[in-house]
Amino acid sequence: MSGRGFGSAVTLPGDPPGGRRAALVWGVGVAVYFVAVIFRTSLGVAGLDAADRFDVNASALSTFSILQLLVYAGMQIPVGLMVDRLGTKKVLTLGVVLFTAGQLGFAFSPSYGMALAARALLGCGDAMTFISVLRLGSRWFPARRGPLIAQLAGLVGMAGNLVSTIVVARLLHGVGWTAAFAGSAVAGVVVLVLLLLFLKDHPEGHEPQPVPHAGAAYVRRQIAESWREPGTRLGMWVHFTTQFPAMVFLLLWGLPFLVEDQGMSRGTAGELLTLVVLSNMVVGLAYGQIIARHHAARAPLALGTVAATALLWAATLAYPGDRAPLWLLITLCAVLGACGPASMIGFDFARPANPPERQGTASGIVNMGGFTASMTTLLAVGVLLDATGDNYRIAFSSVFVLEALGVVQILRLKARTARREKERLVASRVEAVHVPA
């Protein structure tokens, strides 16, 4: 953040110094997240293969991703509480063990039921990574770096998605299902070793204040106080509204839509999925820089991304004829790339609204938004495809329903959040003036 926005002109007491050591430790954390995203999105390039391998229809195929996201979304608040209570290293270690076991289980699953269990295990481990990385960044870097650090974490995650669309896809069609998924699980073992050797929760001299644990009362208080802040709720709805269109496209339905409905080859479809990822990485850097300098740009960027996404989806689905032209599909994929960076803006609303001891819980609430929307849309698309005889135009129209719901909530909470941020800024400046030299 800069002097032009909330919280940027005030140097927080005990602000971490950042620096090379911080970058190294944070790098280990984002390496874990990088691998988790590879495992999470590997099904996106294997959807058609999974349908053949387990002999399932569209609804059953979507259940893989729905279950994975159901577990992920359901774990967000518990994981946030765990991070606040136990620290980053312990939670990340458990996460790596679980998502690596899930990837291995998926590689060797002989049946649809066992494969579902493996994806659920993977989703449980994956759920422990991103909130931990956000907490790690806030413990090692100054608060003014928060927006850029969060966007860089998201960018690394999209690099993991890029590995899925390029490397895992080639392995899958080169060495086969079992070797591709089992081979990729080795990456989980590598990051586990790095995590155990090099990761620390916080720099020396910046230990957080101990939080007294009061059992269920502590849990209820953490959740209630985080939810009470309009910035937390606004962050959740921003994440809900912006993330899911690209997530649904990359995680499962993009490749079938491009191949089965738009008549593309798998190679060309894979290139368009790669374009989504590359666009995400470029836009993420731009959004991080813009928000760091102009804090008031958060809501316009989020709402603008939603509007552009809705416009391009509408143009694609309503295009006369059986297939949309290539230029329109390219534009759609480029715009979908902005959804991930826009979803990160949700954390920029929740971060200043909550003290350090509630950051994990608040981040969990925010992160639950987008994955709940993604899970709902994955299910809706699968059910509508089966009900309409694979009519992708009708199935993907479900995107507009959730976007409309989210926009209404964002507009409802935006002004209230702005007022609270101004009040907090004034209070911080008054406190800074009265601090003895």
C-alpha positions as CSV (number, residue, x, y, z in Angstrom):
1,M,0.0,0.0,0.0
2,S,1.1,3.5,-0.5
3,G,0.4,6.9,1.1
4,R,-2.6,7.2,-1.2
5,G,-4.7,4.6,0.5
6,F,-5.8,3.2,3.8
7,G,-3.1,2.1,6.2
8,S,-0.2,2.9,3.9
9,A,0.9,6.1,5.6
10,V,1.1,4.5,9.0
11,T,4.1,2.2,9.9
12,L,2.8,-0.5,12.1
13,P,4.7,-1.1,15.4
14,G,6.9,-4.2,15.0
15,D,6.4,-4.4,11.3
16,P,8.5,-7.2,9.8
17,P,11.5,-6.0,7.9
18,G,11.2,-8.2,4.8
19,G,14.5,-8.7,2.9
20,R,16.3,-11.7,1.5
21,R,15.7,-14.0,4.4
22,A,12.0,-13.3,4.2
23,A,11.9,-14.0,0.5
24,L,13.7,-17.3,1.0
25,V,11.3,-18.5,3.7
26,W,8.2,-17.2,1.9
27,G,9.6,-18.9,-1.3
28,V,9.5,-22.3,0.5
29,G,5.8,-21.7,1.5
30,V,4.8,-20.7,-2.0
31,A,6.6,-23.7,-3.4
32,V,4.2,-25.9,-1.3
33,Y,1.3,-23.9,-2.7
34,F,2.7,-24.3,-6.3
35,V,2.7,-28.1,-5.9
36,A,-0.8,-28.1,-4.3
37,V,-2.2,-26.2,-7.3
38,I,-0.5,-28.7,-9.8
39,F,-2.3,-31.5,-8.0
40,R,-5.6,-29.6,-7.7
41,T,-5.8,-28.7,-11.4
42,S,-4.4,-31.9,-12.8
43,L,-7.9,-33.3,-13.3
44,G,-8.6,-30.3,-15.6
45,V,-6.4,-31.8,-18.3
46,A,-7.5,-35.4,-17.5
47,G,-11.3,-34.9,-17.4
48,L,-12.0,-36.8,-20.6
49,D,-9.5,-39.5,-19.7
50,A,-11.1,-39.8,-16.3
51,A,-14.6,-40.3,-17.9
52,D,-13.2,-43.1,-20.0
53,R,-11.2,-44.7,-17.2
54,F,-14.0,-44.8,-14.7
55,D,-16.8,-45.0,-17.3
56,V,-18.9,-42.1,-15.9
57,N,-21.2,-39.4,-17.3
58,A,-20.9,-35.6,-17.0
59,S,-22.5,-35.4,-13.6
60,A,-20.4,-38.1,-12.1
61,L,-17.3,-36.6,-13.6
62,S,-18.1,-33.2,-12.1
63,T,-18.4,-35.0,-8.7
64,F,-14.6,-35.4,-8.6
65,S,-14.1,-31.6,-8.6
66,I,-17.2,-30.9,-6.6
67,L,-16.1,-33.2,-3.8
68,Q,-12.6,-31.8,-3.8
69,L,-13.9,-28.2,-3.6
70,L,-16.5,-29.2,-1.0
71,V,-13.8,-30.5,1.2
72,Y,-11.6,-27.4,0.4
73,A,-14.3,-24.9,1.1
74,G,-15.5,-26.7,4.3
75,M,-11.9,-26.7,5.6
76,Q,-11.3,-23.0,5.2
77,I,-12.5,-21.7,8.6
78,P,-11.0,-24.7,10.5
79,V,-7.7,-24.2,8.7
80,G,-7.8,-20.5,9.5
81,L,-8.3,-21.3,13.1
82,M,-5.5,-23.8,13.0
83,V,-3.1,-21.4,11.4
84,D,-3.9,-18.7,14.0
85,R,-3.4,-21.2,16.8
86,L,-0.6,-23.6,15.6
87,G,1.3,-21.5,13.2
88,T,2.2,-21.9,9.5
89,K,4.8,-24.7,9.6
90,K,2.7,-27.3,11.4
91,V,-0.4,-26.7,9.2
92,L,1.6,-26.7,5.9
93,T,3.4,-29.9,6.9
94,L,0.1,-31.7,7.5
95,G,-1.2,-30.3,4.2
96,V,1.7,-31.6,2.1
97,V,1.3,-35.1,3.6
98,L,-2.4,-35.2,2.8
99,F,-2.3,-33.8,-0.7
100,T,0.6,-36.0,-1.7
101,A,-1.2,-39.0,-0.4
102,G,-4.3,-38.0,-2.3
103,Q,-2.4,-37.6,-5.6
104,L,-0.8,-41.0,-5.1
105,G,-4.2,-42.5,-4.3
106,F,-5.7,-41.0,-7.4
107,A,-2.9,-42.6,-9.5
108,F,-3.6,-46.1,-8.3
109,S,-7.3,-46.0,-7.8
110,P,-9.0,-49.0,-9.5
111,S,-12.5,-47.7,-9.1
112,Y,-14.6,-44.5,-9.2
113,G,-15.3,-44.7,-5.4
114,M,-11.6,-44.9,-4.5
115,A,-10.7,-42.2,-6.9
116,L,-13.4,-39.9,-5.2
117,A,-11.8,-40.7,-1.8
118,A,-8.4,-39.8,-3.1
119,R,-9.6,-36.4,-4.5
120,A,-11.3,-35.6,-1.1
121,L,-8.0,-36.3,0.7
122,L,-6.2,-34.1,-1.9
123,G,-8.7,-31.3,-1.3
124,C,-8.2,-31.6,2.5
125,G,-4.4,-31.1,2.1
126,D,-4.8,-28.4,-0.5
127,A,-7.1,-26.4,1.8
128,M,-4.2,-26.0,4.2
129,T,-1.8,-24.3,1.8
130,F,-3.0,-20.9,0.6
131,I,-4.2,-19.4,4.0
132,S,-0.9,-20.6,5.5
133,V,1.1,-18.8,2.7
134,L,-0.9,-15.6,3.2
135,R,-0.2,-15.8,7.0
136,L,3.5,-16.4,6.2
137,G,3.7,-13.3,4.0
138,S,2.1,-11.1,6.7
139,R,4.6,-12.4,9.3
140,W,7.7,-11.9,7.2
141,F,6.9,-8.7,5.1
142,P,5.8,-5.2,6.0
143,A,2.0,-4.6,5.8
144,R,2.4,-2.1,2.9
145,R,3.7,-5.1,0.8
146,G,0.5,-7.1,1.5
147,P,-1.4,-6.6,-1.8
148,L,1.7,-7.3,-3.9
149,I,2.8,-10.4,-1.8
150,A,-0.7,-11.8,-2.1
151,Q,-0.9,-11.3,-5.8
152,L,2.6,-12.9,-6.2
153,A,1.4,-15.9,-4.3
154,G,-1.6,-16.2,-6.6
155,L,0.7,-15.9,-9.6
156,V,2.9,-18.8,-8.3
157,G,-0.3,-20.8,-8.0
158,M,-1.2,-20.1,-11.6
159,A,2.3,-21.2,-12.6
160,G,1.3,-24.5,-11.0
161,N,-1.8,-24.5,-13.2
162,L,0.5,-23.9,-16.2
163,V,2.5,-27.0,-15.3
164,S,-0.8,-29.0,-15.2
165,T,-1.9,-27.7,-18.7
166,I,1.5,-28.4,-20.3
167,V,3.6,-30.9,-18.4
168,V,1.0,-33.1,-16.7
169,A,-1.1,-33.2,-19.9
170,R,1.9,-34.4,-21.9
171,L,2.9,-37.0,-19.3
172,L,-0.7,-38.3,-19.2
173,H,-0.7,-38.9,-23.0
174,G,2.9,-40.1,-23.0
175,V,3.3,-42.5,-20.1
176,G,-0.3,-43.1,-19.1
177,W,-2.5,-42.4,-16.2
178,T,-0.8,-44.2,-13.3
179,A,2.8,-43.1,-14.2
180,A,1.7,-39.5,-14.8
181,F,-0.1,-39.0,-11.5
182,A,2.3,-41.1,-9.4
183,G,5.3,-39.3,-10.9
184,S,3.9,-35.9,-10.2
185,A,3.5,-36.9,-6.5
186,V,7.3,-36.9,-6.1
187,A,7.0,-33.1,-6.1
188,G,5.1,-33.3,-2.9
189,V,8.0,-35.2,-1.2
190,V,10.5,-32.6,-2.4
191,V,8.6,-29.6,-1.0
192,L,8.0,-31.5,2.3
193,V,11.8,-31.8,2.8
194,L,12.3,-28.1,2.0
195,L,9.5,-27.2,4.3
196,L,10.9,-29.2,7.2
197,L,14.5,-27.8,6.7
198,F,14.0,-24.1,5.9
199,L,10.5,-22.8,6.9
200,K,10.0,-20.7,10.0
201,D,6.7,-19.1,11.1
202,H,8.2,-15.7,11.8
203,P,11.5,-13.8,12.0
204,E,13.4,-13.5,15.2
205,G,12.1,-10.7,17.4
206,H,8.7,-10.7,15.8
207,E,7.0,-13.5,17.7
208,P,3.2,-13.0,17.9
209,Q,1.6,-12.4,21.2
210,P,0.3,-15.7,22.7
211,V,-3.4,-16.1,22.3
212,P,-5.1,-17.8,25.3
213,H,-7.1,-20.8,24.1
214,A,-10.6,-21.3,25.6
215,G,-11.8,-24.2,23.6
216,A,-15.1,-23.7,21.8
217,A,-15.4,-20.2,23.2
218,Y,-12.2,-19.2,21.4
219,V,-13.4,-20.7,18.2
220,R,-16.7,-18.9,18.4
221,R,-15.1,-15.6,19.2
222,Q,-12.6,-15.8,16.4
223,I,-15.3,-16.5,13.8
224,A,-17.8,-14.1,15.2
225,E,-15.3,-11.2,15.4
226,S,-14.0,-11.8,11.9
227,W,-17.5,-12.1,10.4
228,R,-18.6,-8.9,12.3
229,E,-16.2,-6.9,10.2
230,P,-17.8,-5.7,6.9
231,G,-14.4,-5.9,5.3
232,T,-14.3,-9.6,5.9
233,R,-17.8,-10.2,4.4
234,L,-17.0,-7.9,1.5
235,G,-13.8,-9.8,0.8
236,M,-15.7,-13.1,0.8
237,W,-18.2,-11.8,-1.7
238,V,-15.5,-10.4,-3.9
239,H,-13.8,-13.7,-3.9
240,F,-17.1,-15.5,-4.5
241,T,-18.0,-13.4,-7.5
242,T,-14.7,-13.1,-9.3
243,Q,-12.9,-16.5,-8.9
244,F,-15.3,-19.1,-10.0
245,P,-15.7,-18.5,-13.8
246,A,-12.0,-19.2,-14.4
247,M,-11.8,-21.9,-11.8
248,V,-14.7,-23.9,-13.3
249,F,-13.1,-23.5,-16.8
250,L,-9.7,-24.6,-15.8
251,L,-10.6,-27.2,-13.2
252,L,-12.9,-29.3,-15.3
253,W,-15.2,-27.9,-18.0
254,G,-13.0,-25.8,-20.2
255,L,-11.4,-28.6,-22.1
256,P,-14.7,-30.5,-22.8
257,F,-16.4,-27.3,-23.8
258,L,-13.6,-26.4,-26.3
259,V,-13.2,-30.0,-27.7
260,E,-16.8,-31.3,-27.7
261,D,-18.8,-28.1,-28.2
262,Q,-16.4,-25.9,-30.1
263,G,-14.8,-28.7,-32.2
264,M,-11.2,-28.0,-31.3
265,S,-8.4,-30.5,-31.1
266,R,-7.0,-31.2,-27.7
267,G,-3.8,-29.5,-28.6
268,T,-5.6,-26.2,-29.5
269,A,-7.8,-26.4,-26.5
270,G,-4.8,-26.9,-24.3
271,E,-3.2,-23.8,-25.8
272,L,-6.3,-21.8,-24.8
273,L,-6.2,-23.1,-21.3
274,T,-2.6,-22.1,-21.2
275,L,-3.6,-18.6,-22.3
276,V,-5.9,-18.3,-19.3
277,V,-3.0,-19.1,-17.0
278,L,-0.6,-16.7,-18.8
279,S,-3.1,-13.9,-18.7
280,N,-3.7,-14.6,-15.0
281,M,0.0,-14.2,-14.3
282,V,0.3,-10.9,-16.2
283,V,-2.9,-9.4,-14.8
284,G,-1.9,-10.5,-11.3
285,L,1.3,-8.5,-11.4
286,A,-0.6,-5.5,-12.8
287,Y,-3.4,-5.7,-10.2
288,G,-0.9,-6.0,-7.3
289,Q,1.0,-2.9,-8.4
290,I,-2.2,-0.9,-9.0
291,I,-3.7,-1.7,-5.6
292,A,-0.4,-1.1,-3.8
293,R,-0.4,2.4,-5.2
294,H,-4.1,3.2,-5.4
295,H,-6.0,1.4,-2.6
296,A,-9.3,2.8,-3.8
297,A,-9.0,0.8,-7.1
298,R,-9.9,-2.4,-5.3
299,A,-13.7,-2.3,-5.9
300,P,-13.5,-0.9,-9.4
301,L,-11.0,-3.6,-10.5
302,A,-13.1,-6.4,-9.0
303,L,-16.4,-5.1,-10.4
304,G,-14.8,-4.4,-13.8
305,T,-13.5,-7.9,-14.0
306,V,-16.9,-9.3,-13.2
307,A,-18.5,-7.1,-15.9
308,A,-15.9,-8.1,-18.6
309,T,-16.2,-11.8,-17.7
310,A,-20.0,-11.7,-18.0
311,L,-19.9,-9.7,-21.3
312,L,-17.4,-12.2,-22.9
313,W,-19.3,-15.2,-21.8
314,A,-22.6,-13.7,-23.0
315,A,-21.0,-13.0,-26.4
316,T,-19.6,-16.5,-26.7
317,L,-22.7,-18.3,-25.7
318,A,-25.1,-16.1,-27.7
319,Y,-22.9,-16.1,-30.9
320,P,-25.1,-17.2,-33.9
321,G,-24.1,-20.5,-35.4
322,D,-22.8,-23.7,-33.9
323,R,-19.3,-22.4,-32.9
324,A,-17.9,-19.1,-31.7
325,P,-15.0,-17.7,-33.8
326,L,-11.5,-18.3,-32.6
327,W,-10.8,-14.6,-31.9
328,L,-13.8,-14.5,-29.5
329,L,-12.6,-17.7,-27.7
330,I,-9.1,-16.2,-27.4
331,T,-10.6,-13.0,-26.0
332,L,-12.7,-15.0,-23.5
333,C,-9.7,-16.9,-22.3
334,A,-7.6,-13.7,-21.9
335,V,-10.4,-12.1,-19.8
336,L,-10.9,-15.3,-17.7
337,G,-7.2,-14.8,-16.8
338,A,-8.2,-11.7,-14.8
339,C,-10.5,-13.7,-12.5
340,G,-7.8,-15.1,-10.2
341,P,-6.1,-11.7,-9.6
342,A,-9.5,-10.1,-9.0
343,S,-10.4,-12.7,-6.4
344,M,-7.2,-11.9,-4.5
345,I,-8.6,-8.4,-4.0
346,G,-11.0,-10.0,-1.5
347,F,-8.1,-10.6,0.9
348,D,-7.1,-6.9,0.6
349,F,-10.5,-6.0,2.1
350,A,-10.3,-8.5,4.9
351,R,-6.6,-7.9,5.8
352,P,-6.9,-4.3,7.2
353,A,-10.2,-5.1,8.9
354,N,-8.7,-7.8,11.2
355,P,-5.8,-7.8,13.7
356,P,-2.9,-10.2,13.2
357,E,-4.3,-12.8,15.6
358,R,-7.4,-13.1,13.4
359,Q,-5.8,-13.1,9.9
360,G,-6.0,-16.8,9.4
361,T,-9.6,-17.0,10.4
362,A,-10.6,-14.0,8.3
363,S,-8.7,-15.3,5.3
364,G,-10.4,-18.7,5.6
365,I,-13.8,-16.9,5.5
366,V,-12.8,-15.0,2.4
367,N,-11.3,-18.0,0.6
368,M,-14.4,-20.1,1.3
369,G,-16.4,-17.7,-1.0
370,G,-14.8,-18.4,-4.4
371,F,-14.6,-22.2,-3.8
372,T,-18.2,-22.4,-2.7
373,A,-19.2,-20.6,-6.0
374,S,-16.9,-22.9,-8.0
375,M,-18.4,-26.0,-6.4
376,T,-21.9,-24.8,-7.0
377,T,-21.2,-24.0,-10.7
378,L,-19.3,-27.2,-11.3
379,L,-22.4,-29.1,-10.1
380,A,-24.8,-26.9,-12.1
381,V,-22.9,-27.3,-15.3
382,G,-22.7,-31.1,-15.0
383,V,-26.4,-31.5,-14.1
384,L,-27.5,-29.2,-16.9
385,L,-25.3,-30.9,-19.5
386,D,-26.9,-34.3,-18.6
387,A,-30.4,-32.7,-18.6
388,T,-30.1,-30.9,-21.9
389,G,-28.1,-33.5,-23.9
390,D,-24.8,-31.7,-23.6
391,N,-26.0,-28.2,-24.4
392,Y,-23.1,-26.1,-23.2
393,R,-24.8,-22.8,-23.9
394,I,-27.5,-23.6,-21.4
395,A,-25.1,-25.2,-18.9
396,F,-22.7,-22.3,-18.8
397,S,-25.5,-19.7,-18.4
398,S,-25.5,-20.7,-14.8
399,V,-22.4,-18.5,-14.5
400,F,-24.6,-15.3,-14.7
401,V,-26.8,-16.3,-11.8
402,L,-23.9,-16.5,-9.3
403,E,-22.3,-13.3,-10.7
404,A,-25.5,-11.4,-10.2
405,L,-25.9,-12.6,-6.6
406,G,-22.3,-11.6,-5.8
407,V,-22.5,-8.1,-7.4
408,V,-25.6,-7.3,-5.3
409,Q,-23.7,-8.3,-2.1
410,I,-20.6,-6.3,-3.1
411,L,-22.5,-3.2,-3.7
412,R,-24.4,-3.6,-0.4
413,L,-21.2,-3.9,1.7
414,K,-18.8,-1.6,-0.2
415,A,-19.8,1.8,1.4
416,R,-19.9,0.3,4.9
417,T,-16.5,-1.2,4.5
418,A,-15.1,2.2,3.3
419,R,-16.5,4.0,6.3
420,R,-14.9,1.5,8.7
421,E,-11.5,1.8,6.9
422,K,-11.6,5.6,7.2
423,E,-12.4,5.3,10.9
424,R,-9.6,2.9,11.4
425,L,-7.2,5.2,9.5
426,V,-8.1,8.2,11.6
427,A,-7.6,6.2,14.8
428,S,-4.2,4.9,13.6
429,R,-3.0,8.4,12.8
430,V,-4.2,9.7,16.2
431,E,-2.4,6.9,17.9
432,A,0.8,7.5,15.9
433,V,0.7,11.2,17.0
434,H,0.4,10.3,20.6
435,V,3.2,7.7,20.7
436,P,6.1,9.1,22.6
437,A,9.3,9.6,20.7
